[in-house]
Amino acid sequence: MPVNALIALSTPGGLYPAPFGDYGYRLSGVEVPVVTGDGKVVIDVVLFQPDRNIILAGEAKSGANLDEDQARRYGYLAADNVVQAAAITIREAGDRTLQPVYACLAENLGRVLKGLGEAGLACPVLAIGDDQIQHHGANFVDADIQSAFDEPLHVTEQPPRIVPVDDLSPASAFDRIVLPALVATLSQQRQQISIPSLAEQALPQLPIFGKGARFRLVAKIDAAARRAAVRDPNTFEYLGRSGEREFGVVRFVRSPEEAARQGRTQVYQAIARSAGKPRRRGPTPSPDQMTLFDNVIDELEQADGIADGDDMTSDDEQGGQ
């Protein structure tokens, strides 16, 4: 949760408070490896304020244990190294300021602060709770951000999963994002999609991940595409790398769009069943609770219903003449 909290705090326009985003900070990288004078550190979240050249190197701790060696390496981070590693575009001349920021679950705050003290790293710490976010530790170098956290930030929900998976997520999590991407592509009547294109569609945030994390994520999306083809060989065929292809491809064996209007929705529903995903029954949930897969089917059902109504109207009018 802390990593998604850091990302949400920099993403304006949602229900979650976004003081970083409101003051011009933008998400510039996720899982970015940077070499320091004391070894390598992988920064969980890189935020950048382009008008003031301020970089925040965010470390998100879900557990109670803090790696003191890692914390010490955060103290050795150099702004220019992070700029290069995260491919940050500098548009304003002048010095660049870098500050580490830790985010942890509120119940683990005491142990995290103790570990940072033993590591000799003085930095802001954000304690993520169920109903509020509190700032502890050192002050932020940015006075606006410091002011924003002078009082606890009240939250009414868990941070949104803006980045739904990482390279440690289970296979089932990748299945949940890959199948809707395949179905969305299938509905466009395309003949095939490459694994790199599928990865960018399933995970739009992919480009901001560090190179190593990107490689591992694409490999897991590749594996999810293979599983989709095994589950439903009547719809998907996986073609691996070959002398002519440097990456895998998913070929669409059939397109539900080729079926009669009354039958295409049933074909999509059959794809859902092959993945072990039963079709919903009962009232339609709110849009933010619906998956992309369900949205595709619902849109088709609505379109078919409208079209059927139009056909009925036309027939009635012809019969009345």
C-alpha positions as CSV (number, residue, x, y, z in Angstrom):
1,M,0.0,0.0,0.0
2,P,2.7,2.6,0.8
3,V,4.1,2.6,-2.8
4,N,0.6,3.2,-4.2
5,A,0.1,5.9,-1.6
6,L,3.2,7.8,-2.8
7,I,2.0,7.5,-6.4
8,A,-1.5,8.6,-5.5
9,L,-0.2,11.6,-3.5
10,S,1.4,12.8,-6.8
11,T,-1.6,12.1,-9.0
12,P,-4.2,14.9,-8.9
13,G,-7.8,14.5,-10.0
14,G,-8.7,11.5,-7.9
15,L,-10.5,11.1,-4.5
16,Y,-7.1,10.6,-2.7
17,P,-5.4,13.8,-1.6
18,A,-2.5,14.7,-3.9
19,P,-0.3,17.5,-2.3
20,F,2.7,16.5,-4.3
21,G,0.8,16.6,-7.6
22,D,-0.9,19.9,-6.6
23,Y,2.5,21.5,-6.2
24,G,3.8,20.3,-9.5
25,Y,5.5,17.0,-8.6
26,R,5.2,14.3,-11.3
27,L,5.9,10.6,-11.2
28,S,9.1,10.1,-13.0
29,G,10.1,6.5,-12.2
30,V,9.2,3.3,-10.4
31,E,11.8,0.8,-9.2
32,V,14.7,2.9,-10.5
33,P,18.1,1.4,-9.8
34,V,20.8,4.0,-9.0
35,V,24.5,3.5,-8.2
36,T,25.7,5.4,-5.1
37,G,29.1,5.8,-3.5
38,D,28.1,3.0,-1.1
39,G,26.5,0.5,-3.6
40,K,23.3,0.3,-5.5
41,V,19.8,1.3,-4.3
42,V,16.5,0.7,-6.1
43,I,14.3,3.7,-5.6
44,D,10.6,2.7,-5.3
45,V,9.1,6.0,-6.5
46,V,10.9,9.0,-8.1
47,L,9.0,12.3,-8.0
48,F,10.3,15.4,-9.7
49,Q,9.3,19.1,-9.5
50,P,10.5,20.6,-12.8
51,D,10.1,24.3,-11.9
52,R,12.4,24.0,-8.9
53,N,14.5,21.0,-9.8
54,I,13.6,19.1,-6.6
55,I,13.7,15.3,-6.7
56,L,12.1,13.1,-4.1
57,A,13.4,9.6,-3.8
58,G,10.6,7.6,-2.2
59,E,11.2,4.3,-0.4
60,A,7.9,2.5,0.5
61,K,8.0,0.0,3.4
62,S,5.1,-2.4,3.7
63,G,6.7,-4.3,6.6
64,A,8.1,-3.3,9.9
65,N,11.7,-4.2,9.3
66,L,14.0,-1.5,7.8
67,D,17.2,-2.3,5.9
68,E,19.8,0.0,7.5
69,D,22.3,-0.6,4.8
70,Q,19.8,0.4,2.2
71,A,18.8,3.5,4.2
72,R,22.5,4.5,4.4
73,R,22.7,4.2,0.6
74,Y,19.8,6.6,0.3
75,G,21.9,9.1,2.1
76,Y,24.6,8.8,-0.6
77,L,22.2,9.4,-3.5
78,A,23.3,12.2,-5.9
79,A,20.7,14.2,-7.8
80,D,22.5,13.9,-11.1
81,N,22.7,10.1,-10.8
82,V,18.9,9.9,-10.2
83,V,18.3,12.3,-13.1
84,Q,20.2,10.0,-15.4
85,A,18.8,6.8,-14.1
86,A,15.1,8.0,-14.3
87,A,15.7,9.8,-17.6
88,I,14.4,13.0,-16.1
89,T,14.3,16.0,-18.5
90,I,15.7,19.1,-16.9
91,R,14.2,22.3,-18.3
92,E,15.3,24.9,-15.7
93,A,18.9,25.8,-15.1
94,G,20.3,25.7,-11.6
95,D,21.2,23.4,-8.8
96,R,19.2,20.2,-8.3
97,T,18.0,19.2,-4.9
98,L,17.4,15.6,-3.9
99,Q,15.7,14.4,-0.7
100,P,14.9,10.8,0.3
101,V,11.3,10.2,1.6
102,Y,10.1,7.1,3.4
103,A,6.5,5.9,3.5
104,C,5.3,3.2,5.8
105,L,2.2,1.8,7.4
106,A,1.2,3.8,10.5
107,E,1.5,0.7,12.7
108,N,5.1,0.3,11.8
109,L,6.1,4.0,12.2
110,G,8.1,3.5,15.5
111,R,10.3,0.7,14.1
112,V,10.9,2.6,10.9
113,L,11.9,5.8,12.7
114,K,14.2,3.7,15.0
115,G,15.9,2.1,12.0
116,L,16.4,5.4,10.2
117,G,18.0,6.8,13.3
118,E,20.4,3.9,13.6
119,A,21.2,4.2,9.9
120,G,21.9,7.9,10.4
121,L,19.4,9.0,7.7
122,A,17.4,12.1,8.5
123,C,14.4,12.3,6.1
124,P,10.7,12.9,6.1
125,V,8.6,9.9,6.9
126,L,4.9,9.6,5.9
127,A,2.8,7.2,8.1
128,I,0.0,5.8,6.0
129,G,-3.1,5.0,8.1
130,D,-6.6,3.9,7.3
131,D,-8.0,7.4,7.8
132,Q,-5.1,9.8,7.7
133,I,-1.5,10.3,6.6
134,Q,0.9,11.9,9.0
135,H,4.3,13.4,8.5
136,H,7.1,12.5,10.9
137,G,10.9,12.8,10.9
138,A,12.8,15.6,9.1
139,N,11.1,18.5,7.4
140,F,10.6,18.5,3.6
141,V,13.1,20.8,1.7
142,D,10.1,22.2,-0.2
143,A,8.3,24.7,2.1
144,D,5.0,24.2,0.2
145,I,5.1,20.4,0.8
146,Q,6.0,20.9,4.4
147,S,3.1,23.2,4.8
148,A,0.8,20.7,3.2
149,F,1.7,18.1,5.8
150,D,1.7,20.4,8.8
151,E,-1.6,18.8,9.7
152,P,-2.6,15.2,9.1
153,L,-4.1,14.5,5.7
154,H,-7.5,12.9,6.1
155,V,-8.3,10.0,3.7
156,T,-11.6,8.2,3.3
157,E,-10.3,5.1,1.4
158,Q,-7.3,3.0,0.6
159,P,-4.9,4.5,-2.0
160,P,-5.9,3.5,-5.6
161,R,-3.8,0.9,-7.2
162,I,-2.6,3.1,-10.0
163,V,0.2,0.6,-10.6
164,P,-1.7,-2.7,-10.2
165,V,1.3,-5.0,-10.3
166,D,5.0,-5.2,-9.8
167,D,7.6,-7.8,-10.6
168,L,6.8,-9.6,-7.3
169,S,3.1,-9.9,-7.9
170,P,1.6,-13.4,-8.3
171,A,0.8,-14.8,-11.7
172,S,-2.9,-14.4,-11.0
173,A,-2.4,-10.6,-10.8
174,F,-0.9,-10.6,-14.3
175,D,-3.7,-12.7,-15.6
176,R,-6.2,-10.1,-14.3
177,I,-4.6,-7.3,-16.4
178,V,-3.6,-9.3,-19.5
179,L,-6.9,-10.9,-20.3
180,P,-8.8,-7.6,-20.5
181,A,-6.1,-6.2,-22.7
182,L,-6.4,-9.2,-25.0
183,V,-10.2,-8.9,-25.1
184,A,-10.0,-5.1,-25.9
185,T,-7.6,-5.8,-28.7
186,L,-9.8,-8.7,-29.9
187,S,-12.8,-6.4,-30.1
188,Q,-10.9,-4.2,-32.5
189,Q,-10.7,-7.1,-35.0
190,R,-6.9,-7.1,-35.1
191,Q,-5.2,-10.3,-36.2
192,Q,-2.5,-10.4,-33.6
193,I,-0.6,-8.4,-31.0
194,S,3.1,-8.5,-30.0
195,I,4.0,-9.0,-26.4
196,P,5.7,-5.6,-26.1
197,S,2.4,-3.9,-27.3
198,L,0.3,-6.1,-25.1
199,A,2.5,-5.2,-22.1
200,E,2.0,-1.5,-22.7
201,Q,-1.7,-1.9,-23.1
202,A,-2.1,-4.1,-20.0
203,L,0.2,-1.9,-17.9
204,P,0.2,1.7,-19.2
205,Q,2.7,2.7,-16.5
206,L,5.4,0.3,-17.9
207,P,7.6,3.0,-19.4
208,I,8.3,4.7,-16.0
209,F,9.7,1.5,-14.5
210,G,13.4,1.0,-14.3
211,K,15.0,-1.1,-17.1
212,G,15.4,-4.3,-15.0
213,A,11.9,-4.1,-13.6
214,R,10.5,-3.4,-17.1
215,F,12.2,-6.6,-18.4
216,R,10.8,-8.7,-15.6
217,L,7.3,-7.3,-16.0
218,V,7.3,-7.9,-19.7
219,A,8.4,-11.5,-19.0
220,K,5.5,-12.0,-16.6
221,I,3.1,-10.5,-19.1
222,D,4.5,-12.9,-21.7
223,A,3.9,-15.8,-19.4
224,A,0.3,-14.6,-18.8
225,A,-0.3,-14.5,-22.5
226,R,0.9,-18.1,-22.8
227,R,-1.5,-19.1,-20.0
228,A,-4.4,-17.4,-21.8
229,A,-3.6,-19.4,-25.0
230,V,-3.5,-22.6,-23.1
231,R,-6.9,-21.9,-21.4
232,D,-8.6,-20.8,-24.5
233,P,-6.9,-22.3,-27.7
234,N,-10.1,-21.6,-29.7
235,T,-9.5,-17.9,-29.3
236,F,-5.8,-17.3,-28.7
237,E,-2.6,-18.8,-30.1
238,Y,0.8,-17.9,-28.6
239,L,3.7,-17.8,-31.0
240,G,7.1,-17.7,-29.3
241,R,10.3,-16.0,-30.5
242,S,11.9,-17.3,-33.6
243,G,14.5,-16.4,-36.1
244,E,12.0,-14.0,-37.7
245,R,10.5,-12.6,-34.4
246,E,12.6,-11.2,-31.5
247,F,9.5,-11.3,-29.2
248,G,6.4,-13.4,-28.7
249,V,3.1,-12.7,-30.4
250,V,-0.5,-13.6,-29.6
251,R,-2.6,-14.5,-32.7
252,F,-6.3,-14.3,-32.6
253,V,-7.8,-17.5,-33.9
254,R,-11.3,-16.2,-34.0
255,S,-13.0,-12.9,-33.4
256,P,-16.3,-12.6,-31.7
257,E,-17.0,-9.6,-33.9
258,E,-17.4,-12.0,-36.8
259,A,-20.3,-13.7,-35.2
260,A,-23.9,-12.6,-35.6
261,R,-24.8,-9.7,-33.4
262,Q,-26.9,-11.9,-31.2
263,G,-24.0,-14.3,-30.7
264,R,-20.9,-12.2,-30.2
265,T,-21.6,-11.4,-26.6
266,Q,-22.0,-15.1,-25.8
267,V,-18.5,-15.6,-27.4
268,Y,-17.0,-13.0,-25.1
269,Q,-18.7,-14.6,-22.1
270,A,-17.3,-18.0,-23.1
271,I,-13.8,-16.4,-23.1
272,A,-14.5,-15.2,-19.5
273,R,-15.6,-18.6,-18.5
274,S,-12.5,-20.2,-19.9
275,A,-10.5,-18.0,-17.6
276,G,-12.5,-19.1,-14.6
277,K,-14.3,-15.7,-14.4
278,P,-18.1,-16.3,-14.1
279,R,-20.3,-13.6,-15.6
280,R,-21.9,-11.3,-13.1
281,R,-25.5,-11.8,-12.1
282,G,-27.7,-9.3,-10.4
283,P,-27.4,-5.5,-10.2
284,T,-24.6,-3.8,-12.1
285,P,-21.9,-2.5,-9.7
286,S,-20.5,1.0,-9.9
287,P,-18.1,1.7,-12.8
288,D,-15.0,1.9,-10.4
289,Q,-15.8,-1.7,-9.3
290,M,-16.0,-3.1,-12.8
291,T,-13.2,-4.7,-14.7
292,L,-12.3,-3.8,-18.2
293,F,-13.5,-7.2,-19.3
294,D,-17.0,-6.7,-17.8
295,N,-17.1,-3.2,-19.4
296,V,-16.4,-4.7,-22.9
297,I,-19.3,-7.2,-22.4
298,D,-21.6,-4.6,-21.0
299,E,-21.0,-2.2,-23.9
300,L,-21.7,-5.0,-26.4
301,E,-24.9,-5.9,-24.6
302,Q,-26.1,-2.3,-24.6
303,A,-25.1,-1.8,-28.2
304,D,-26.9,-5.0,-29.2
305,G,-30.0,-4.0,-27.3
306,I,-30.1,-0.6,-29.0
307,A,-29.6,-2.2,-32.4
308,D,-32.3,-4.8,-31.7
309,G,-34.6,-2.0,-30.7
310,D,-33.9,-0.1,-33.9
311,D,-34.6,-3.2,-36.0
312,M,-37.9,-3.7,-34.2
313,T,-38.9,-0.1,-34.8
314,S,-38.0,-0.4,-38.4
315,D,-40.0,-3.6,-38.7
316,D,-43.0,-2.1,-37.0
317,E,-42.9,1.0,-39.2
318,Q,-42.7,-1.2,-42.3
319,G,-45.6,-3.4,-41.1
320,G,-47.7,-0.3,-40.4
321,Q,-47.4,1.1,-44.0
